[in-house]
Amino acid sequence: MIFTRNKEKIGKEPSRVKVLMEKTEKVSFISSLFHLFLVGFKFSAALLSGSIALRADAIHSVTDFLSSFGVFVGLKISKRKPKKFPYGLHKVENLISLVVSLLIFWAGYEIIKEVLFFPQAGIKRLYLALLVSGVSFGISLALSVYKIKAGKKTNSPSLLADGHHSRTDAFSSLIVFLGLSAHFIGLHIEKITAAAVVLFVAKSGYEILVNSLKVLLDASVDYSTLNQIRKTIEKEKNVENIETLIGRNSGRYRFIEADLSLKVKDIQKAHKIVDSLEKNIKKNIPFIDEIRIHYEPVKKTTWTYVVPLDSSKEKLSEHFGEAPYFVLIRVDHRNNQVVKKEIISNPFIHKERGKGIAVAEDLVHRDIDYLVVKESLKGKGPQYVLEDYSVETWNTDKNNLQDVLKDLNIKEDISF
């Protein structure tokens, strides 16, 4: 039987989402304004100076403006969750990233056209062209750092893509600056520098395109993140095994699914374990939109009973922690046959304090299921240890081990 928990989304924290969205939108809007300024700045300088490289760089800035404004629109749309899209429109961000990559390729194409089909004329107002390319480099680099930093903080793929786009614009402006500077030593290499810009453009576009397609095609969450989630789950002592663990990205958010085997006997206990796991995963892994944990109890064919005995090894000890011996009886519950019996000495009997807790901690690591005792452990330390490992405690008024076995419907005679 499989039980499923579908928990609330981490993104449901209104204040956090609002802050994240406002920040990303603010960054993309400011970026759009700066890129619009750079478009006019570069085109004006290109016309005045006649620089083909500067004109190519201006075309690149057009794509920067379009991508930044597209990111702004995409961020506005991605935070909506209409009825027809119950999982949200988070992937709009990745779609925008894909469009950005295509714009980058288009910029490369336009630059190549400039290089191949426009004749290289003499440079007029060289100092103006140098000033514009230098200022453009500084502004584009600052915008790139600003957007990439904000994109990492908010885990926004579209903002990260736009930041990398701005970085290519900064590099292209730097190359243009270097190409123009070569005029001072008599080298006319503008076409070469313009062609070099295309290499940066192509590399940036390819990386953004691949990353966008991965998310749009539901590629898995990266190995590092999944491994971090796995380690968080494995810290829960009641998890017997992780059957499957998968995840996918959607925009800035992650969707996680896990199938677990739990060492539990009741649903309430399982619910508590799952609640704890979800809280720990959310705490350790940011931007998780939804966690789906499917779980089922470990299928065991045998149960292990533990009974504390006195020095005679036949009668039950009156006190759990001070019992000199414990008998462990493993029973196949399908036919109630004993498959293993073992008696162990209490290694903590001479311990001055905390005997019961020490014994309980030792026993739970022997994979026991039930403890039968005369004294009540309710509210005591050993009981909490046993409950943490889903060990059930039964109280009995019987004095002899054989009588206890009869109550358990174990007919085999056990003596030591």
C-alpha positions in Angstrom: 0.0 0.0 0.0 1.4 3.4 -1.0 0.7 6.6 0.9 1.3 10.0 -0.7 1.9 13.4 0.8 1.5 16.5 -1.4 2.7 19.5 0.6 2.3 23.2 0.2 4.7 25.2 -1.9 7.6 27.1 -0.5 6.6 29.8 -2.9 3.4 30.2 -1.0 5.1 32.5 1.4 3.6 35.7 0.1 6.1 38.2 1.4 9.1 36.2 0.1 7.7 35.8 -3.4 6.6 39.4 -3.6 10.1 40.6 -2.6 11.7 38.2 -5.2 9.4 39.3 -8.0 9.8 42.9 -7.2 13.6 42.6 -7.2 13.8 40.8 -10.5 11.4 43.1 -12.3 13.2 46.1 -11.0 16.5 44.8 -12.2 15.2 44.0 -15.7 13.4 47.3 -16.0 16.5 49.4 -15.0 18.6 47.2 -17.4 16.1 48.0 -20.3 16.5 51.7 -19.8 20.3 51.5 -19.8 20.4 49.4 -22.9 18.0 51.8 -24.7 20.4 54.6 -23.9 23.4 52.5 -25.2 21.6 51.8 -28.5 21.2 55.5 -29.2 24.7 56.3 -27.8 26.5 53.7 -30.1 24.5 54.3 -33.3 25.1 58.1 -33.0 28.8 57.6 -32.5 28.9 55.0 -35.3 27.3 57.5 -37.8 29.6 60.4 -36.7 32.7 58.3 -36.8 32.0 55.9 -39.6 33.2 52.9 -37.5 31.8 49.6 -38.8 32.8 47.9 -35.6 31.0 50.4 -33.5 27.9 50.0 -35.7 28.1 46.2 -35.2 28.3 46.8 -31.5 25.3 49.0 -31.6 23.3 46.2 -33.3 24.3 43.9 -30.4 23.0 46.5 -28.0 19.6 46.4 -29.8 19.3 42.7 -28.9 20.3 43.6 -25.3 17.5 46.0 -25.0 15.0 43.6 -26.5 16.1 40.8 -24.2 16.0 42.9 -21.1 12.6 44.2 -21.9 11.4 40.7 -22.8 12.7 39.4 -19.4 10.7 42.2 -17.7 7.5 41.1 -19.5 8.3 37.4 -18.8 8.8 38.0 -15.1 5.4 39.7 -15.0 3.7 36.8 -16.7 5.6 34.0 -14.9 4.2 34.9 -11.4 0.6 34.3 -12.6 -1.1 31.0 -11.9 -4.3 30.7 -13.9 -6.7 27.8 -13.6 -5.6 26.3 -16.9 -2.0 26.2 -15.7 -2.2 24.6 -12.1 1.5 24.3 -12.0 2.1 27.9 -12.7 3.7 29.8 -15.6 7.2 29.5 -14.2 8.6 28.2 -17.5 7.8 31.5 -19.2 11.2 32.6 -17.8 12.9 29.7 -19.6 11.0 30.5 -22.7 12.2 34.1 -22.5 15.8 32.8 -22.0 15.3 30.8 -25.3 14.1 33.9 -27.1 17.2 35.8 -25.7 19.5 33.1 -27.1 17.8 33.5 -30.5 18.3 37.3 -30.4 21.9 36.8 -29.6 22.3 34.6 -32.7 20.5 37.2 -34.7 22.9 39.9 -33.4 25.8 37.7 -34.6 24.2 37.3 -38.0 23.8 41.1 -38.4 27.4 41.7 -37.3 28.6 39.3 -40.0 26.5 41.1 -42.6 28.2 44.4 -41.5 31.6 42.8 -41.8 31.1 41.1 -45.2 28.9 43.6 -47.1 29.7 47.0 -45.9 33.0 48.6 -47.1 35.4 49.7 -44.4 35.7 53.5 -44.5 38.1 55.7 -42.9 37.5 56.6 -39.2 36.4 60.1 -38.4 36.4 61.4 -34.9 38.4 58.5 -33.6 38.5 59.9 -30.1 34.7 60.1 -30.0 34.5 56.5 -31.1 37.0 55.4 -28.5 35.2 57.3 -25.8 31.8 55.8 -26.7 33.2 52.2 -26.9 35.0 52.7 -23.5 31.9 54.1 -21.8 29.8 51.3 -23.3 32.2 48.7 -22.0 32.0 50.0 -18.5 28.2 50.3 -18.5 27.6 46.9 -20.0 30.0 45.2 -17.6 28.3 46.9 -14.6 24.9 45.8 -15.9 26.2 42.3 -16.4 27.5 42.0 -12.8 24.3 43.6 -11.5 22.0 41.2 -13.4 24.0 38.0 -12.8 24.2 38.7 -9.1 20.5 39.4 -8.9 19.8 36.3 -11.0 21.8 34.0 -8.8 20.2 35.4 -5.6 16.6 35.0 -7.0 17.5 31.8 -9.1 15.9 33.5 -12.1 17.1 31.8 -15.4 15.9 34.7 -17.6 17.7 37.3 -15.5 20.9 35.1 -15.6 20.6 34.7 -19.3 20.2 38.5 -19.7 23.2 39.1 -17.5 25.4 36.8 -19.7 24.0 38.6 -22.7 25.1 41.9 -21.3 28.5 40.4 -20.6 29.0 39.6 -24.2 28.0 43.2 -25.1 30.7 44.4 -22.6 33.3 42.1 -24.3 32.3 43.2 -27.8 32.6 46.9 -26.7 36.1 46.1 -25.3 37.1 44.5 -28.6 35.8 47.5 -30.5 37.8 49.8 -28.3 41.0 47.7 -28.9 40.4 47.6 -32.6 39.9 51.4 -32.7 43.0 51.9 -30.6 45.0 50.0 -33.3 44.5 53.0 -35.6 47.1 54.9 -33.5 49.8 52.5 -34.8 48.5 52.4 -38.4 46.5 49.1 -38.2 43.0 49.0 -39.7 41.6 45.8 -38.1 38.0 46.9 -37.5 36.5 44.0 -39.6 38.7 41.6 -37.7 37.5 42.9 -34.3 33.9 42.9 -35.5 34.3 39.3 -36.5 35.8 38.5 -33.1 32.7 39.9 -31.5 30.7 37.2 -33.3 32.6 34.5 -31.5 31.6 35.8 -28.1 28.0 36.3 -29.3 27.8 32.7 -30.6 29.2 31.1 -27.5 26.9 33.1 -25.2 23.9 32.3 -27.3 24.7 28.6 -27.5 25.0 28.2 -23.7 21.7 30.0 -23.0 19.9 28.0 -25.7 21.1 24.7 -24.3 20.2 25.6 -20.7 16.7 26.9 -21.7 15.9 23.7 -23.7 17.0 21.5 -20.9 14.4 23.0 -18.6 11.7 23.3 -21.2 12.2 19.5 -21.9 12.0 18.8 -18.1 15.6 17.8 -17.7 16.6 16.7 -14.2 17.6 19.0 -11.4 21.4 19.1 -11.3 23.3 16.2 -9.6 24.6 18.4 -6.8 21.1 19.5 -5.7 19.7 16.0 -5.9 22.6 14.7 -3.9 22.1 17.4 -1.2 18.4 16.3 -1.0 19.4 12.7 -0.8 21.7 13.4 2.1 19.0 15.3 3.9 16.6 12.3 3.6 19.2 9.8 4.7 19.7 11.7 8.0 16.2 10.6 9.0 16.7 7.4 10.9 13.3 5.9 10.0 14.1 5.9 6.3 15.0 2.4 5.3 15.6 3.1 1.6 15.3 5.8 -1.1 13.7 4.0 -4.0 13.7 6.9 -6.4 14.6 10.6 -6.2 13.9 12.9 -9.2 13.4 16.6 -9.7 12.9 19.1 -12.5 13.2 22.8 -12.9 10.5 25.2 -13.9 11.7 28.8 -14.2 13.4 29.6 -11.0 11.6 26.9 -9.0 12.3 23.2 -8.4 9.8 20.3 -8.3 10.9 17.2 -6.3 9.5 13.7 -6.1 10.7 10.9 -3.9 9.7 7.3 -3.2 10.8 6.1 0.2 10.6 2.9 2.3 9.9 3.8 5.9 10.4 1.8 9.1 7.0 2.6 10.4 3.8 0.6 11.3 1.2 3.4 11.3 0.2 6.2 9.1 0.4 8.9 11.8 4.0 8.2 12.4 4.7 8.2 8.7 3.0 11.6 8.3 5.2 13.1 11.0 8.4 11.7 9.3 7.3 13.1 6.0 6.5 16.5 7.5 9.9 16.6 9.1 11.7 15.6 5.8 9.8 18.3 3.8 10.7 21.0 6.3 14.4 20.0 6.3 14.6 19.8 2.5 13.0 23.3 2.2 15.4 24.6 4.8 18.5 23.2 3.0 17.4 23.7 -0.7 16.1 27.1 -1.8 13.4 27.7 -4.4 11.5 24.4 -4.1 8.0 25.0 -5.3 6.6 21.5 -4.6 7.6 18.3 -2.9 5.8 15.0 -3.5 6.9 12.2 -1.2 5.4 8.7 -1.8 6.1 6.3 1.0 5.3 2.8 2.1 6.2 0.8 5.2 9.1 -1.6 4.9 7.8 -5.1 4.0 9.0 -7.4 6.7 8.3 -11.1 7.0 9.7 -11.3 10.5 9.2 -9.3 13.7 11.7 -9.2 16.5 10.4 -9.2 20.1 12.6 -8.2 23.1 11.9 -9.2 26.7 14.1 -8.1 29.7 15.0 -11.1 32.0 16.3 -11.4 35.5 19.4 -13.5 36.5 17.4 -16.7 36.2 16.9 -16.1 32.5 13.3 -17.4 32.9 11.5 -14.6 34.7 10.9 -11.1 33.6 13.0 -8.3 35.2 11.0 -5.7 37.1 13.1 -2.9 35.8 14.0 -2.4 32.1 17.4 -0.6 32.5 18.6 -2.9 35.3 17.7 -6.2 33.7 20.9 -8.3 33.5 19.7 -10.1 30.3 17.5 -9.5 27.3 16.1 -12.2 25.0 15.6 -11.4 21.4 13.1 -13.6 19.5 12.7 -13.3 15.8 9.4 -14.7 14.6 8.1 -15.2 11.1 4.6 -13.6 11.4 3.2 -15.5 8.5 3.2 -18.8 10.4 4.3 -17.6 13.9 7.4 -19.7 13.8 10.6 -18.7 15.7 13.4 -18.3 13.2 16.0 -17.0 15.6 16.5 -16.7 19.4 19.3 -14.9 21.2 20.0 -13.8 24.7 22.3 -10.9 25.4 23.8 -9.5 28.5 23.1 -5.9 29.6 26.4 -4.1 28.9 25.2 -1.0 30.9 24.1 -2.7 34.1 27.0 -1.1 36.1 26.4 2.3 34.6 25.5 4.8 37.4 23.1 6.9 35.4 21.1 6.7 32.2 21.0 2.9 32.0 17.6 2.7 30.5 18.4 5.2 27.7 21.7 3.5 26.9 20.0 0.0 26.7 17.2 1.4 24.5 19.8 3.0 22.1 21.6 -0.4 22.0 18.5 -2.4 21.3 17.0 -0.2 18.5 20.2 -0.7 16.5 19.5 -4.4 16.6 16.4 -3.8 14.4 13.8 -4.7 17.0 10.0 -4.2 16.5 8.4 -4.8 19.9 9.5 -4.6 23.6 7.6 -6.4 26.3 8.2 -5.1 29.8 6.6 -5.2 33.3 7.2 -1.5 34.2 5.6 1.4 32.4 8.1 3.5 30.4 5.6 6.2 29.5 7.2 9.6 29.8 10.6 8.2 30.4 13.8 8.6 28.3 13.9 5.0 27.0 10.3 5.3 25.6 11.3 8.4 23.6 14.3 6.6 22.1 12.1 3.6 21.2 9.4 5.7 19.7 11.9 7.5 17.5 12.7 4.2 15.9 9.1 3.1 15.7 9.5 0.3 18.3 6.3 -0.5 20.1 6.2 -1.1 23.8 3.8 -3.6 25.4 3.2 -3.9 29.1 2.5 -7.3 30.7 1.7 -8.6 34.1 3.2 -12.0 33.4 6.3 -13.0 35.4 7.6 -15.9 33.3 9.0 -15.8 29.8 6.9 -18.8 28.7 3.7 -17.1 29.7 4.7 -14.0 27.7 5.3 -16.3 24.7 1.8 -17.8 25.0 0.3 -14.3 25.0 2.2 -13.6 21.8 0.9 -16.8 20.4 4.4 -18.3 20.1 4.0 -21.9 21.0 7.7 -22.9 20.7 9.4 -23.6 24.1 12.3 -21.2 24.6 14.8 -21.9 27.3 18.4 -21.0 27.9 
